[in-house]
Amino acid sequence: MRKPLVAGNWKMNGSRESAQSLVAGIKEGLASAVAAEVAICPPFVYLSEVKSLLEGSEVALGAQNVSHRGNGAFTGEISTSMLLDVGCKYVILGHSERRALYGETDVLVAEKLIAINAAGLKPILCVGELLEERESGKTEAVVARQLDVLLNSVEGLAALQNTVIAYEPVWAIGTGMTATPQQAQDVHAFIRQRVAAKDAALAEKMRILYGGSVKGSNAAELFAKADIDGGLIGGASLQVEEFLTICQAAAN
Ligand code: 13P
């Protein structure tokens, strides 16, 4: 059995004050332990503070990005050892916003994934297609390309042993336009098959999250699908009640 995971990606949102009230609300709401793993991924500058605020809870801490390089003269970057130092467990990588707005390529994403795994952190690897790619029937080809760069390398396949995949159709991110449970399930099943072709045991244990306009109102029907093992949540992770409803849906 794969333990569901709900991870909140705060993106570039919030303040010290909002982080405090958000974490307090989440801790209180999760006090009756849910049968899902929960993680929150605040902006870098709030990681330490959120880690302290999370003390006494089971909620894990994650970062939204990391450098693939070790410590050194890389102005403005953050290393895996720094993330470990402040208590992170997870690192999101390959998010479509980073691919589209910051030019991250499949190859760079693969380098980051290998670095994250080597450091003992757990990668949450985002994959997903653009609207025009879906409409022209290229969804599987795009997702396959994003995965194959890792599946076809020895180091990549080793790092995937520790990886959570997040399928995030780009057209569903922040648009309110969620993939239907069946659309999501179809791609999740495709991802699992693609991994199984290289390593059946890995495919069976790998958690594949859905992300893209998940809300309290649609989480349960998404998470009911066989290959959907939880969610990567953007906007709704900034609202205590919404986020808690989603965590509860994953636990059921
Ligand atoms: P939304 O939930 O706001 O659509 O964002 C999804 C996402 O990008 C999570 O990483």
Residues whose N, C-alpha, C, O or C-beta is under 5 A from the ligand:
A	BS01	13P	N9 A172 I173 G174 T175 G211 G212 S213 V214 L232 I233 G234 G235 A236
